[in-house]
Structure formats: structure tokens, C-alpha cells
Amino acid sequence: MYYVSKGNNTLKDGWFSEISPEMWPGQANSLEIQEKLYDQHSEFQHVQVFKTSTYGNLLVLDGCIQATERDEFAYQEMIAHLPLCAMSREPKRVLIIGGGDGGALREVTRHRCVERVEMAEIDGMVPEVSKKFMPYMARGFEDERATVMICDGVKFVESCEEGTYDCVIVDSSDPIGPASVLFEERFFRSVFKALKPGGVVCTQGECLWLHGELIGDTLEMCKKVFVGGSVSYAYCTIPTYPSGQIGFVLASKPEVDGKTVTFERPSREAPKTKEGSTLKPLKYYNSAIHSAAFVLPEFARQIVEPHLVPGNDAAA
């Protein structure tokens, strides 16, 4: 059997291979497949779920690996807790753009100080598939503080009142196809407006081994948009993403008094698992890994450092 999808993936001889000449030319990531569990086209993309031999269930969108049950926690914990724990004040209202699998939502709900978390996800098929085939990752949908809106996240944030959110998390796929607009300056300006003074944004920031130029351009754009704020970059390891690593671009809107977040130093402790909660303890994030995530190898530091803006809060 040989199958080629819109995203150039292949399923051959029991192995799924993620292939993208645009985003990671000359290499592929392969997982052994036991069973195809779901295969449908939504209005926006090709949605698939496979049962793998060693990574549990695997969610694939347009041929690209989005999450596996075995390692999803690394990405989900970092994209949520890096921005939320860097804030010196308690975040009350959070917006997630994308993130339809529910993983980032699950992690945000660990923060008991959050009173309201909203998700703007364009594809209604993704949350439903995640609930069915990856129920632990989708646990956040059950939280009473969560509101899920099936809508265009770009248009949603453009329509937000100024100063609405303490934190915006942009859990996007790669900048090809429907997610490309989430890497444009117009979108980041809308996010800036939607944030309260002192608010922060964290967005999926691609792979240092593969996308150095794109990362540099995104950081420079943030420096241009978040004038007076801080801009930083962190990364984590995750085996089923290209080259085993994924990054995060973080930026802050300045406080009224000009203070900005120092992302490299956590100001708040990692959230504790509440007694009786259905959530498991954190498996990747802690305060030490928070700071370490911003320490880059030399080749990456040379790419990233010219575009960074340090925080200036009093505790830094």
C-alpha cells in the first residue's frame, strides 16, 4: 500500500513517514503504524489518527505530525507554562489561538488563578477527534472556565477590545497553508492590541536546526511590533517533531510604567496538581527547565541573539 496526502506524507509497509520538502527538505520522520483509526477531510484540512506501536495514538493534520500520546506533554507544558510562569502577576484571562487538540488548554487550566480561558480554533473537527482518540490531551475541554469558539482566530483577535487578555498562546502548525497568516505582522499587531499592559504572547517558534531564517524574521517582527516590550526565544526537545526539537517565540507588552517581563526567569512556581484532579503531575516543565530552555547552543545563539530584547522588571 502506498498513499500520498496533501501534506506529502506516506503510509507504506506499516510505517507513516512525515515528508515536507518545503519545511524540512531531505529528511523524514517515521513511526510504525498498527492501525488507521480516523481519516477524514474537514473544510480546512486532512485529519488522520493512527495507532502506533510505541507512541500511542498519533494525530496528523495535512500530513504533518501534530501530537502523539507518548510525548505531547513536552510541547503542551512548555507553550503554556513558559509565558504564564514568567508573569509576575497572576494571569486571569487567557486566549489560545489554534490548539484544537486541547493540549495547551489542558495546561492552562492547571493555573487556578486563571478565571477564563478562551480558544479560537478554525477547524471544529480537530477538537472532536482529539476528544475521541486522545482523551487525556483533550481533558481541558471539560473545565468550566474554558470556552471554545470554532472561528477564524485571526479575525477573532482582530475584533477583540484593546487590553482584553493577560496572555495569548498561539498554538499553530507550520507557516504553510491555513496557519501561514499566524506568522504575519498584521496578526501580531492584533495580538499586541488585545493584550493588557504587561501581557505576554507565546507562539510556536519552529526548529532551530531547520528554520533559522524564519525564526530570526519572526523575532525581528516581534521586536518591531512589541515596542518597549521584551522579546525572547526558548525551545524544548520532543522526539516526534522534525529534528526532535521545537521552539517558542515570546514577547511582552510593556506595563504602563515601562517595566517588561524577563522571560528567562520564572516569577511564579509551576502549578501543582490539585488533590482529586484528573490531571497527572507535570512531566516536563519545572522552574529549572524554564530557565534552561533559553540557553541556546552557539550556532542558535548567533541566529537568535541579535533579535532579542531583554526584560527590565525590578526582580530581574
C-alpha positions as CSV (number, residue, x, y, z in Angstrom):
1,M,0.0,0.0,0.0
2,Y,1.3,3.5,-0.9
3,Y,-0.6,6.6,0.0
4,V,0.3,10.3,-0.6
5,S,-1.7,13.1,1.0
6,K,-1.9,16.9,0.6
7,G,1.0,17.2,3.1
8,N,3.2,14.7,1.2
9,N,3.1,12.1,3.9
10,T,3.3,8.5,3.1
11,L,1.9,5.3,4.7
12,K,3.9,2.4,3.3
13,D,4.6,-1.1,4.6
14,G,3.2,-0.3,8.0
15,W,5.2,2.9,8.5
16,F,3.9,6.5,8.5
17,S,6.6,9.0,7.2
18,E,6.2,12.7,7.5
19,I,7.7,14.4,4.5
20,S,7.8,18.1,3.8
21,P,10.2,19.4,1.1
22,E,9.1,22.9,2.0
23,M,9.7,22.8,5.7
24,W,12.4,20.1,6.2
25,P,13.9,19.1,2.9
26,G,15.9,16.0,2.6
27,Q,14.7,14.3,5.8
28,A,11.7,12.4,7.1
29,N,10.3,11.2,10.4
30,S,8.8,7.7,10.5
31,L,6.6,5.9,13.0
32,E,5.4,2.3,12.9
33,I,1.7,2.1,12.5
34,Q,-0.6,-0.7,13.8
35,E,-4.0,0.7,12.7
36,K,-5.6,3.7,11.0
37,L,-8.3,5.0,13.4
38,Y,-9.6,8.0,11.6
39,D,-9.3,9.5,8.1
40,Q,-11.5,12.4,7.0
41,H,-11.2,15.7,5.2
42,S,-12.6,18.7,7.1
43,E,-13.4,22.0,5.4
44,F,-9.8,23.1,6.0
45,Q,-7.5,20.1,6.1
46,H,-6.9,16.4,6.1
47,V,-7.4,14.9,9.6
48,Q,-6.0,11.5,10.4
49,V,-5.4,9.4,13.6
50,F,-3.2,6.3,13.7
51,K,-2.5,3.8,16.4
52,T,1.3,3.5,16.6
53,S,3.3,0.6,18.0
54,T,5.3,2.7,20.5
55,Y,3.9,6.3,20.7
56,G,0.2,5.6,21.3
57,N,-2.3,7.4,19.1
58,L,-1.0,9.8,16.6
59,L,-2.8,12.9,15.3
60,V,-1.9,14.1,11.8
61,L,-3.1,17.2,10.0
62,D,-2.4,17.6,6.3
63,G,0.4,15.1,6.5
64,C,2.2,16.7,9.5
65,I,2.5,15.1,12.9
66,Q,0.7,17.2,15.5
67,A,0.8,15.1,18.6
68,T,1.3,11.6,20.0
69,E,0.1,10.4,23.3
70,R,3.6,9.5,24.4
71,D,5.4,12.8,24.0
72,E,2.7,15.6,23.6
73,F,3.3,16.8,27.1
74,A,6.7,18.3,26.4
75,Y,5.3,20.8,23.8
76,Q,2.0,21.4,25.6
77,E,3.5,22.1,29.0
78,M,6.2,24.5,27.6
79,I,4.0,26.6,25.4
80,A,1.6,27.2,28.3
81,H,3.8,27.4,31.4
82,L,6.7,29.4,29.9
83,P,4.6,32.6,29.4
84,L,2.3,32.1,32.4
85,C,5.0,31.4,34.9
86,A,7.2,34.3,33.6
87,M,4.5,36.8,34.5
88,S,5.0,38.5,37.9
89,R,1.2,39.0,38.3
90,E,-1.4,36.2,38.3
91,P,-3.0,35.9,34.8
92,K,-6.7,36.0,34.9
93,R,-7.8,35.7,31.3
94,V,-6.1,33.7,28.6
95,L,-6.7,33.3,24.8
96,I,-5.5,30.3,22.8
97,I,-5.5,30.7,19.1
98,G,-5.4,27.3,17.4
99,G,-4.6,24.4,19.7
100,G,-7.7,22.5,18.7
101,D,-6.2,19.2,20.1
102,G,-6.7,20.7,23.6
103,G,-3.3,20.1,25.0
104,A,-2.4,23.8,25.6
105,L,-5.9,24.3,27.0
106,R,-5.3,21.4,29.5
107,E,-2.1,23.0,30.7
108,V,-3.6,26.5,31.1
109,T,-6.3,25.1,33.3
110,R,-3.7,23.9,35.8
111,H,-3.3,27.6,36.8
112,R,-6.0,28.1,39.4
113,C,-5.6,31.9,39.2
114,V,-7.0,31.8,35.6
115,E,-10.6,32.7,35.7
116,R,-11.4,32.4,32.0
117,V,-9.6,30.7,29.1
118,E,-10.9,31.0,25.5
119,M,-9.9,29.1,22.4
120,A,-10.4,30.3,18.9
121,E,-9.9,27.2,16.6
122,I,-10.8,27.3,13.0
123,D,-11.5,23.6,12.4
124,G,-14.2,22.1,14.6
125,M,-13.2,18.6,13.5
126,V,-10.0,18.7,15.4
127,P,-11.4,19.1,19.0
128,E,-13.9,16.4,18.4
129,V,-11.3,14.0,17.0
130,S,-9.0,14.8,19.9
131,K,-11.7,14.1,22.5
132,K,-12.4,10.7,21.0
133,F,-9.0,9.4,20.2
134,M,-6.7,11.4,22.6
135,P,-8.9,12.0,25.6
136,Y,-6.2,12.9,28.1
137,M,-4.8,15.6,25.9
138,A,-8.3,16.9,25.4
139,R,-9.1,17.0,29.2
140,G,-9.1,20.8,29.3
141,F,-12.3,20.9,27.3
142,E,-14.1,19.7,30.4
143,D,-13.0,22.6,32.5
144,E,-15.9,25.0,33.4
145,R,-13.6,28.1,32.8
146,A,-13.0,27.1,29.2
147,T,-14.9,28.5,26.2
148,V,-14.2,27.0,22.8
149,M,-15.1,29.1,19.7
150,I,-15.0,27.5,16.3
151,C,-13.9,30.5,14.3
152,D,-11.1,32.2,12.4
153,G,-8.6,33.0,15.1
154,V,-7.1,35.9,13.1
155,K,-10.4,37.6,12.7
156,F,-11.3,36.9,16.3
157,V,-8.3,38.6,17.7
158,E,-8.6,41.5,15.3
159,S,-12.1,42.1,16.7
160,C,-11.0,41.9,20.4
161,E,-11.2,45.0,22.5
162,E,-7.9,46.6,23.4
163,G,-6.4,45.2,26.6
164,T,-8.6,42.1,26.9
165,Y,-6.1,39.3,27.8
166,D,-3.2,38.7,30.2
167,C,-1.8,36.1,27.9
168,V,-2.2,34.9,24.3
169,I,-0.9,31.5,23.3
170,V,-0.7,30.8,19.5
171,D,-0.6,27.1,19.1
172,S,-0.2,27.0,15.3
173,S,1.0,24.4,12.8
174,D,3.8,25.3,10.4
175,P,3.5,28.5,8.3
176,I,2.2,26.8,5.2
177,G,-1.5,26.5,4.3
178,P,-4.1,27.8,6.8
179,A,-1.6,28.7,9.5
180,S,0.6,31.0,7.4
181,V,-1.4,34.1,8.5
182,L,-0.4,33.4,12.1
183,F,3.2,34.4,11.2
184,E,2.4,37.7,9.7
185,E,2.9,41.2,11.1
186,R,-0.7,42.2,10.9
187,F,-1.7,39.3,13.1
188,F,1.0,40.1,15.7
189,R,-0.2,43.7,15.8
190,S,-3.7,42.5,16.6
191,V,-2.3,40.3,19.4
192,F,-0.4,43.3,20.8
193,K,-3.6,45.3,20.9
194,A,-5.6,42.5,22.5
195,L,-3.1,42.2,25.4
196,K,-3.3,44.1,28.6
197,P,-0.3,46.2,29.6
198,G,2.3,43.7,30.9
199,G,0.6,40.9,29.0
200,V,2.5,38.2,27.1
201,V,2.3,36.2,24.0
202,C,3.9,32.8,23.3
203,T,3.8,31.3,19.8
204,Q,5.1,28.1,18.3
205,G,8.6,29.1,17.1
206,E,9.8,26.3,14.7
207,C,13.0,24.3,14.8
208,L,16.5,25.9,15.3
209,W,18.1,23.1,13.2
210,L,15.8,23.8,10.2
211,H,14.2,27.2,10.3
212,G,16.9,29.7,11.5
213,E,16.0,32.4,9.0
214,L,12.2,32.1,9.7
215,I,12.9,32.3,13.5
216,G,15.1,35.4,13.0
217,D,12.4,37.1,10.9
218,T,9.7,36.3,13.4
219,L,11.7,37.6,16.3
220,E,12.6,40.8,14.4
221,M,8.9,41.3,13.6
222,C,8.0,40.9,17.3
223,K,10.7,43.5,18.2
224,K,9.1,45.9,15.7
225,V,5.6,45.3,17.0
226,F,6.2,45.0,20.7
227,V,7.9,48.3,21.0
228,G,9.1,48.9,24.6
229,G,8.5,45.2,25.5
230,S,10.7,42.2,25.8
231,V,11.3,39.5,23.1
232,S,12.8,36.1,23.8
233,Y,13.2,32.6,22.4
234,A,13.2,29.2,24.1
235,Y,13.0,25.6,23.0
236,C,12.3,22.0,24.2
237,T,13.0,18.5,23.0
238,I,10.3,16.3,21.6
239,P,11.1,13.2,19.6
240,T,8.3,13.2,17.1
241,Y,8.8,16.8,15.8
242,P,11.3,17.4,13.0
243,S,14.9,17.1,14.3
244,G,13.5,16.3,17.8
245,Q,13.2,19.9,18.8
246,I,10.6,22.8,18.7
247,G,10.9,26.4,19.8
248,F,8.8,29.2,21.2
249,V,8.8,32.9,20.4
250,L,7.8,35.0,23.4
251,A,7.1,38.8,23.6
252,S,5.6,41.1,26.2
253,K,3.7,44.3,26.1
254,P,5.2,46.9,28.4
255,E,3.5,47.9,31.7
256,V,2.2,51.5,32.0
257,D,5.4,52.3,34.0
258,G,7.6,50.7,31.3
259,K,8.5,47.5,33.1
260,T,8.6,44.4,30.9
261,V,8.7,40.6,31.6
262,T,12.0,38.8,32.0
263,F,11.0,35.6,30.3
264,E,14.2,33.7,31.2
265,R,13.4,33.8,34.9
266,P,10.2,32.3,36.2
267,S,8.3,34.6,38.5
268,R,5.7,32.1,39.5
269,E,6.0,28.5,40.6
270,A,4.9,25.7,38.3
271,P,1.3,24.8,39.0
272,K,0.7,22.0,41.5
273,T,-1.7,19.2,40.7
274,K,-4.8,19.7,42.7
275,E,-5.8,16.9,45.0
276,G,-8.6,14.9,43.4
277,S,-7.8,16.3,39.9
278,T,-7.9,14.1,36.9
279,L,-4.7,15.7,35.6
280,K,-1.4,13.9,36.1
281,P,1.6,15.8,37.6
282,L,3.7,17.7,35.2
283,K,6.2,15.6,33.3
284,Y,8.4,18.1,31.5
285,Y,8.1,21.6,32.9
286,N,9.7,22.8,36.1
287,S,11.4,26.1,37.2
288,A,14.9,24.8,36.3
289,I,13.9,23.7,32.8
290,H,12.2,27.1,32.4
291,S,15.4,29.0,32.7
292,A,17.5,26.3,30.8
293,A,15.1,26.5,27.8
294,F,16.5,29.9,27.0
295,V,20.1,28.7,27.0
296,L,21.0,28.1,23.3
297,P,23.8,26.2,21.6
298,E,26.3,28.6,19.9
299,F,25.0,28.2,16.4
300,A,21.5,29.0,17.5
301,R,22.5,31.9,19.8
302,Q,24.1,33.6,16.8
303,I,20.8,33.3,14.9
304,V,18.6,34.5,17.7
305,E,20.5,36.9,19.9
306,P,20.6,39.9,17.5
307,H,16.8,39.9,17.7
308,L,16.2,39.6,21.4
309,V,15.1,42.4,23.8
310,P,15.7,41.7,27.5
311,G,13.2,42.3,30.2
312,N,13.7,45.1,32.7
313,D,11.4,44.2,35.6
314,A,12.8,45.1,39.0
315,A,13.3,41.5,40.1
316,A,15.5,40.6,37.0
